């Protein structure tokens, strides 16, 4: 009786990259140059919507900035 031959399997691992695309213009957002716009409705049943945009597109939205939350840093 001949010994059983096992088939040779070759596994190749490939790195995956994630490319973000702007929801407004459709262009690619470079790493570290994007923003997320979060829309919350007063009617809670509608939920929350989020848009991925570039920095330039995000600058055009909104007139006021939100105050930062959390503790103030201690003076040095």
Protein Blocks (a to p, Z undefined) as FASTA:
>chain_A
ZZdddddddddddddddddddfklopacdehiaccdddddfblmnopadddddfklmmmg
ojbdcddedjddddZZ
